[in-house]
Each structure stands twice: as C-alpha cells, then as structure tokens.
Amino acid sequence: GGSPPPATAQVASQQGSYLGRLMAKGFNFAESVPARAPSGASAELAKVFQFLNLGILAYVGAGSALAQIQVDRSTVKSKGAVGFALWRSVYLSKQVSWRNRALVAIDWLKTRAFGRDLTRL
C-alpha cells in the first residue's frame, strides 16, 4: 500500500543498495516477491523496500541553494549561503573516496580563485 516513492536519485540509490543486499544474501528474483530457501528451511521472503527520506537539496546558482533536511521528527529548512554550505557538505560526503573528496574540494577552490575556464578547444 501507499504511494510510490518520488522519482529521485536518493530513492534510486537506496533501491540499488536494497537490491544489492538481497542479491548478496542469495534471494531468488524469479518470483514476484524475492525469496531464498536455506537448505532444509522454509522460504524466507524479502522485506518490502522502505524509502528513508534524508532530505532535499537543490543548487540554484550563484552560491545559493535550498535545503530541507529531516532531523529526528522535525524538518530543517534553509536557503541561500547556509543552504549552499549544506549542499556542498553533503556533496563531499557522498564522494566514494577521500581522494575524490580532495579533488572536488581543490576544484572548488581553483574555481573560486580563478573563475571558470570558459575556453573551448
């Protein structure tokens, strides 16, 4: 029951992790509800996917962003420079390695110091 989750990257990322966990545990996807049957046991059905809304971030340009983040049961909303700081911190934290975090941060610093490279090759 209920309405489907929103069509966002956040949902897709969580669904991908969910499916990866099921595959790693050996669930059979041939049925409409994935199940696995350990030797000598009855079939274990997969739990239903549950979307966890971690918030919404939107960069709107010129060093400004909108942020709506769930903290416990309350919603924190911000915009402008504070929203932009939240957006950047989440963007950095989602990088796959410390190397990528460093490269992205250095790129942001270069852009801040020298502006964007607008030349075409």
Backbone as ProteinMPNN parsed JSONL, in Angstrom:
{"seq_chain_A": "GGSPPPATAQVASQQGSYLGRLMAKGFNFAESVPARAPSGASAELAKVFQFLNLGILAYVGAGSALAQIQVDRSTVKSKGAVGFALWRSVYLSKQVSWRNRALVAIDWLKTRAFGRDLTRL", "coords_chain_A": {"N_chain_A": [[0.797, -1.185, 0.0], [0.128, 2.354, -0.051], [1.634, 5.357, -1.439], [3.854, 5.526, -4.293], [7.467, 5.95, -3.994], [9.182, 9.146, -4.469], [10.469, 10.078, -7.729], [13.533, 10.205, -7.621], [17.145, 10.651, -7.373], [17.996, 9.953, -4.856], [16.136, 8.022, -4.002], [16.606, 6.054, -5.966], [19.254, 5.355, -5.38], [18.985, 4.258, -2.793], [17.283, 2.114, -3.418], [18.953, 0.628, -5.092], [20.972, -0.149, -3.286], [19.416, -1.706, -1.575], [18.574, -3.811, -3.315], [21.099, -4.851, -3.927], [21.882, -5.859, -1.407], [19.96, -7.901, -1.127], [20.67, -9.557, -3.294], [23.263, -10.305, -2.525], [22.656, -11.875, -0.364], [21.569, -14.042, -1.55], [18.935, -14.169, -2.594], [16.158, -15.239, -4.618], [15.131, -13.972, -7.632], [13.213, -14.736, -9.431], [10.592, -14.993, -8.745], [7.586, -13.045, -7.957], [7.77, -11.888, -5.452], [10.813, -11.632, -4.041], [12.622, -14.436, -2.746], [14.384, -16.66, -0.539], [15.662, -19.868, 0.136], [17.199, -21.381, 2.539], [19.154, -24.384, 2.957], [17.109, -27.062, 3.86], [15.199, -25.469, 5.108], [12.217, -23.427, 5.391], [11.008, -21.121, 2.876], [12.33, -17.833, 2.92], [10.926, -14.714, 2.752], [11.641, -11.656, 1.072], [12.008, -8.534, 2.759], [9.856, -5.707, 2.423], [10.775, -2.928, 0.387], [11.789, 0.021, 1.975], [11.603, 3.422, 1.818], [13.765, 5.921, 2.985], [13.502, 9.134, 3.709], [15.935, 11.386, 3.372], [16.112, 14.048, 3.005], [15.991, 17.07, 0.993], [17.929, 18.662, -1.417], [18.84, 21.457, -3.329], [20.739, 23.037, -5.696], [20.814, 26.342, -6.718], [22.309, 28.145, -8.075], [24.832, 30.791, -8.331], [26.139, 30.581, -5.826], [24.141, 29.786, -4.072], [21.596, 27.833, -2.48], [18.86, 25.553, -1.851], [17.626, 23.887, 1.0], [16.184, 21.124, 2.628], [15.942, 19.24, 5.309], [15.51, 16.256, 7.161], [15.54, 15.98, 10.608], [15.534, 13.961, 13.232], [12.265, 14.039, 14.167], [11.602, 16.457, 13.121], [11.637, 19.048, 10.592], [14.211, 20.701, 8.978], [14.726, 23.691, 7.379], [16.5, 25.607, 4.996], [18.03, 28.301, 3.165], [19.846, 30.051, 0.56], [23.158, 31.08, 1.413], [23.603, 29.398, 3.631], [22.114, 27.127, 2.942], [23.594, 26.477, 0.681], [26.065, 25.792, 1.828], [25.279, 23.5, 3.242], [24.515, 21.905, 1.043], [26.99, 21.6, -0.284], [28.474, 20.268, 1.701], [27.102, 17.826, 1.947], [27.409, 16.912, -0.679], [30.215, 16.523, -0.8], [30.475, 14.544, 1.186], [29.259, 12.373, -0.012], [31.015, 11.472, -1.907], [33.038, 8.819, -3.23], [35.57, 8.247, -2.243], [38.364, 9.389, -0.218], [40.229, 10.591, -1.791], [38.736, 11.474, -4.032], [37.114, 13.323, -2.69], [39.02, 15.214, -1.915], [39.949, 16.037, -4.457], [37.607, 17.2, -5.552], [37.146, 19.28, -3.692], [39.501, 20.783, -4.069], [39.114, 21.529, -6.738], [36.853, 23.174, -6.427], [38.045, 25.232, -4.924], [39.965, 26.193, -6.789], [38.225, 27.153, -8.773], [36.961, 29.148, -7.334], [39.11, 30.881, -6.854], [40.184, 31.474, -9.432], [38.064, 31.598, -11.229], [35.746, 30.239, -13.655], [36.86, 28.13, -16.337], [36.364, 29.147, -19.441], [37.14, 28.636, -21.996], [37.199, 27.106, -25.241], [38.152, 24.104, -26.786]], "CA_chain_A": [[0.0, 0.0, 0.0], [0.78, 3.656, -0.024], [2.046, 5.928, -2.717], [5.232, 5.177, -4.645], [8.432, 6.987, -3.604], [9.434, 10.116, -5.548], [11.455, 9.676, -8.743], [14.746, 10.978, -7.356], [18.382, 9.881, -7.254], [18.058, 9.437, -3.492], [15.356, 6.78, -4.0], [17.312, 5.08, -6.804], [20.431, 4.913, -4.634], [18.53, 3.373, -1.725], [16.773, 0.892, -4.032], [20.113, -0.132, -5.553], [21.586, -0.769, -2.1], [18.469, -2.734, -1.12], [18.688, -4.958, -4.223], [22.428, -5.422, -3.743], [21.861, -6.676, -0.185], [19.188, -9.117, -1.407], [21.473, -10.417, -4.166], [24.377, -10.849, -1.74], [22.112, -12.893, 0.547], [21.133, -15.187, -2.342], [17.495, -14.205, -2.869], [15.769, -15.631, -5.969], [14.309, -12.91, -8.202], [12.313, -15.297, -10.438], [9.22, -14.833, -8.234], [7.162, -11.654, -7.811], [8.365, -11.468, -4.177], [12.06, -12.388, -3.918], [12.705, -15.325, -1.593], [15.519, -17.576, -0.509], [15.385, -21.049, 0.957], [18.408, -22.073, 3.005], [18.967, -25.841, 2.923], [16.294, -27.643, 4.92], [14.343, -24.486, 5.786], [11.162, -22.856, 4.549], [11.437, -19.923, 2.146], [12.329, -16.541, 3.597], [10.545, -13.664, 1.815], [12.35, -10.388, 1.248], [11.24, -7.443, 3.356], [9.457, -4.673, 1.467], [11.651, -1.761, 0.35], [11.323, 1.184, 2.727], [12.35, 4.624, 1.48], [14.067, 6.813, 4.095], [13.71, 10.474, 3.175], [17.048, 12.053, 4.042], [16.022, 15.476, 2.752], [16.043, 17.55, -0.383], [18.892, 19.731, -1.633], [18.804, 21.948, -4.705], [21.626, 24.153, -6.003], [20.082, 27.248, -7.608], [23.265, 29.006, -8.755], [25.382, 31.979, -7.675], [26.464, 30.303, -4.433], [22.904, 29.696, -3.295], [20.907, 26.541, -2.588], [17.729, 25.303, -0.961], [17.819, 22.641, 1.738], [15.122, 20.67, 3.525], [16.531, 18.032, 5.87], [14.815, 15.672, 8.304], [16.341, 15.74, 11.8], [14.577, 13.287, 14.116], [10.907, 14.173, 13.627], [11.383, 17.818, 12.65], [12.193, 19.399, 9.293], [15.041, 21.902, 8.983], [14.749, 24.309, 6.055], [17.387, 26.753, 4.868], [18.243, 28.753, 1.789], [20.956, 30.978, 0.409], [24.515, 30.621, 1.713], [23.534, 28.264, 4.558], [21.688, 26.002, 2.117], [24.721, 26.141, -0.184], [27.04, 25.093, 2.672], [24.722, 22.163, 3.458], [24.586, 21.196, -0.232], [28.387, 21.227, -0.526], [28.929, 19.271, 2.679], [26.517, 16.538, 1.566], [28.054, 16.516, -1.936], [31.528, 15.979, -0.464], [30.35, 13.305, 1.966], [28.788, 11.308, -0.891], [32.091, 11.013, -2.788], [33.359, 7.437, -2.895], [36.879, 8.097, -1.611], [38.966, 10.636, 0.275], [40.906, 11.194, -2.947], [37.73, 12.228, -4.777], [36.72, 14.477, -1.869], [40.091, 16.206, -2.018], [39.95, 16.588, -5.822], [36.438, 18.075, -5.706], [37.381, 20.481, -2.891], [40.536, 21.57, -4.757], [38.479, 22.118, -7.918], [36.032, 24.298, -5.954], [38.95, 26.323, -4.543], [40.507, 26.773, -8.031], [37.154, 27.915, -9.413], [36.761, 30.345, -6.511], [40.255, 31.778, -7.015], [40.459, 31.857, -10.814], [36.856, 31.596, -12.054], [35.56, 29.081, -14.537], [37.563, 28.136, -17.611], [35.33, 29.213, -20.477], [37.722, 28.434, -23.331], [36.811, 25.904, -25.975], [39.284, 23.519, -27.535]], "C_chain_A": [[0.837, 1.245, 0.0], [1.176, 4.13, -1.395], [3.495, 5.549, -3.013], [6.191, 6.285, -4.201], [8.666, 7.946, -4.764], [10.517, 9.618, -6.501], [12.698, 10.543, -8.607], [15.958, 10.056, -7.284], [18.505, 9.27, -5.863], [17.313, 8.099, -3.393], [16.103, 5.706, -4.785], [18.532, 4.52, -6.077], [20.037, 3.933, -3.529], [17.995, 2.053, -2.285], [17.921, 0.013, -4.528], [20.813, -0.833, -4.405], [20.733, -1.914, -1.587], [18.589, -3.997, -1.989], [20.045, -5.636, -4.09], [22.502, -6.308, -2.506], [21.1, -7.975, -0.417], [19.986, -10.089, -2.275], [22.609, -11.076, -3.383], [23.911, -11.95, -0.792], [21.537, -14.09, -0.208], [19.638, -15.282, -2.589], [17.255, -14.525, -4.334], [14.797, -14.577, -6.508], [13.36, -13.423, -9.291], [10.85, -15.139, -10.024], [8.877, -13.353, -8.095], [7.642, -11.062, -6.486], [9.633, -12.286, -4.002], [12.095, -13.21, -2.628], [13.986, -16.128, -1.671], [15.16, -18.713, 0.434], [16.703, -21.697, 1.347], [18.14, -23.576, 3.081], [18.197, -26.333, 4.15], [15.38, -26.676, 5.64], [13.258, -24.005, 4.836], [11.647, -21.539, 3.948], [11.313, -18.671, 3.016], [12.001, -15.479, 2.554], [11.311, -12.386, 2.123], [11.425, -9.363, 1.894], [10.955, -6.41, 2.279], [10.437, -3.497, 1.538], [11.014, -0.601, 1.105], [12.213, 2.372, 2.382], [12.528, 5.478, 2.727], [14.395, 8.18, 3.514], [14.783, 11.188, 3.987], [17.043, 13.555, 3.817], [16.139, 15.797, 1.278], [17.021, 18.711, -0.445], [18.824, 20.153, -3.092], [19.719, 23.159, -4.847], [20.903, 25.048, -7.002], [20.995, 28.259, -8.293], [23.725, 30.169, -7.9], [25.638, 31.764, -6.183], [25.255, 30.217, -3.525], [22.248, 28.338, -3.529], [19.739, 26.499, -1.617], [17.969, 23.97, -0.28], [16.616, 22.374, 2.623], [15.57, 19.305, 4.035], [15.729, 17.575, 7.078], [15.815, 15.435, 9.427], [15.38, 15.242, 12.861], [13.188, 13.396, 13.498], [10.611, 15.583, 13.106], [12.096, 18.046, 11.318], [12.955, 20.706, 9.415], [15.095, 22.423, 7.557], [15.729, 25.471, 6.07], [17.548, 27.104, 3.398], [19.425, 29.695, 1.763], [22.293, 30.336, 0.728], [24.512, 29.423, 2.653], [23.104, 27.004, 3.799], [22.813, 25.525, 1.217], [25.791, 25.372, 0.602], [26.567, 23.665, 2.964], [24.856, 21.32, 2.193], [26.01, 20.713, -0.483], [28.865, 20.16, 0.456], [28.368, 17.893, 2.351], [27.175, 16.026, 0.283], [29.417, 15.891, -1.662], [31.421, 14.64, 0.261], [29.915, 12.125, 1.103], [29.849, 10.841, -1.886], [32.581, 9.654, -2.299], [34.702, 7.261, -2.196], [37.373, 9.453, -1.112], [39.692, 11.351, -0.86], [39.914, 12.044, -3.749], [37.268, 13.463, -4.0], [37.753, 15.591, -1.997], [40.098, 16.855, -3.4], [38.783, 17.549, -6.05], [36.658, 19.372, -4.938], [38.433, 21.38, -3.54], [39.957, 22.239, -5.994], [37.604, 23.313, -7.525], [36.905, 25.498, -5.583], [39.553, 26.996, -5.78], [39.466, 27.639, -8.728], [36.909, 29.22, -8.656], [37.878, 31.368, -6.743], [40.406, 32.324, -8.432], [39.242, 31.96, -11.712], [36.8, 30.344, -12.915], [36.368, 29.245, -15.807], [36.51, 28.067, -18.718], [35.888, 29.019, -21.885], [37.21, 27.138, -23.93], [38.019, 25.404, -26.744], [38.876, 23.249, -28.953]], "O_chain_A": [[2.066, 1.207, 0.044], [1.07, 3.403, -2.383], [4.272, 5.282, -2.096], [5.777, 7.434, -4.046], [8.385, 7.609, -5.914], [11.377, 8.827, -6.114], [12.899, 11.489, -9.369], [15.82, 8.839, -7.152], [19.061, 8.182, -5.712], [17.806, 7.156, -2.774], [16.222, 4.572, -4.323], [18.804, 3.322, -6.162], [20.681, 2.899, -3.352], [18.222, 0.993, -1.701], [17.866, -1.21, -4.399], [21.207, -1.992, -4.536], [21.251, -2.965, -1.21], [18.694, -5.108, -1.469], [20.132, -6.863, -4.135], [23.109, -7.379, -2.54], [21.532, -9.035, 0.036], [19.983, -11.295, -2.029], [22.883, -12.263, -3.559], [24.678, -12.851, -0.455], [21.069, -15.046, 0.41], [19.121, -16.383, -2.778], [18.043, -14.137, -5.197], [13.756, -14.324, -5.901], [12.761, -12.619, -10.004], [9.964, -15.152, -10.879], [9.766, -12.502, -8.113], [7.894, -9.86, -6.405], [9.559, -13.503, -3.83], [11.663, -12.755, -1.569], [14.593, -16.259, -2.734], [14.437, -18.521, 1.412], [17.265, -22.476, 0.577], [16.992, -23.985, 3.255], [18.565, -26.069, 5.294], [14.83, -27.019, 6.686], [13.371, -24.161, 3.62], [12.584, -20.923, 4.455], [10.334, -18.481, 3.738], [12.723, -15.351, 1.566], [11.593, -12.076, 3.281], [10.226, -9.324, 1.619], [11.729, -6.259, 1.333], [10.877, -3.117, 2.623], [9.843, -0.281, 0.897], [13.42, 2.344, 2.619], [11.564, 5.736, 3.448], [15.445, 8.363, 2.898], [14.566, 11.549, 5.144], [17.877, 14.266, 4.376], [16.356, 14.923, 0.438], [16.958, 19.632, 0.369], [18.758, 19.309, -3.986], [19.506, 24.185, -4.201], [20.426, 24.564, -8.029], [20.518, 29.135, -9.014], [23.109, 30.501, -6.887], [25.387, 32.655, -5.372], [25.337, 30.541, -2.341], [22.33, 27.768, -4.617], [19.647, 27.303, -0.689], [18.46, 23.028, -0.903], [16.095, 23.275, 3.28], [15.578, 18.328, 3.285], [15.319, 18.383, 7.911], [16.827, 14.764, 9.226], [14.521, 15.984, 13.337], [12.967, 12.886, 12.4], [9.486, 15.866, 12.694], [13.033, 17.329, 10.968], [12.417, 21.704, 9.896], [15.462, 21.695, 6.634], [15.788, 26.23, 7.037], [17.241, 26.307, 2.511], [19.944, 30.091, 2.806], [22.54, 29.187, 0.362], [25.331, 28.518, 2.495], [23.677, 25.933, 4.0], [22.981, 24.324, 1.006], [26.358, 24.406, 0.092], [27.366, 22.729, 2.935], [25.262, 20.16, 2.256], [26.221, 19.557, -0.849], [29.588, 19.243, 0.068], [29.079, 16.894, 2.465], [27.466, 14.835, 0.171], [29.745, 14.847, -2.225], [32.184, 13.715, -0.015], [30.182, 10.978, 1.462], [29.603, 9.899, -2.639], [32.546, 9.368, -1.103], [34.945, 6.208, -1.608], [36.881, 10.506, -1.516], [39.758, 12.58, -0.882], [40.208, 13.187, -4.102], [37.058, 14.525, -4.586], [37.406, 16.76, -2.166], [40.234, 18.073, -3.516], [38.955, 18.597, -6.672], [36.389, 20.452, -5.463], [38.278, 22.601, -3.56], [40.272, 23.395, -6.274], [37.61, 24.34, -8.203], [36.558, 26.64, -5.884], [39.648, 28.222, -5.829], [39.778, 28.725, -9.217], [36.678, 30.265, -9.263], [37.622, 32.57, -6.818], [40.719, 33.5, -8.615], [39.374, 32.376, -12.863], [37.704, 29.509, -12.892], [36.544, 30.359, -16.301], [35.851, 27.043, -18.898], [35.171, 29.219, -22.865], [36.838, 26.203, -23.22], [38.803, 26.185, -27.281], [39.681, 22.759, -29.744]]}, "name": "protein", "num_of_chains": 1, "seq": "GGSPPPATAQVASQQGSYLGRLMAKGFNFAESVPARAPSGASAELAKVFQFLNLGILAYVGAGSALAQIQVDRSTVKSKGAVGFALWRSVYLSKQVSWRNRALVAIDWLKTRAFGRDLTRL"}
